[in-house]
Amino acid sequence: VPTLQEAYDIIEMEEMERDLGF
């Protein structure tokens, strides 16, 4: 189970990729 910090990191990465158009 990911920690809360890892979950936030994953969410931030997904948002950045969405902004970049991936």
N, C-alpha and C positions, 0 to 999 in steps of 0.2 A: 504494500500500500504506500503510495507516495506521501511524503510529508506535505504540510500546507505550503511550505516554501517551494517545493518542487512543483506543486500544482500551479502556484502563481507563475513560476518560470515557464511552464508549459503553456499557460494561457497567454502570457506576454509574447512568446514565440509565435503562437498561432495568430495573434493579432498583427504582429509585424509582417508575417508572411502574407496575410490577407491584404495589408496595406501595399505590399510589394507586388501583389497580383499573382501569387503562387496558388 
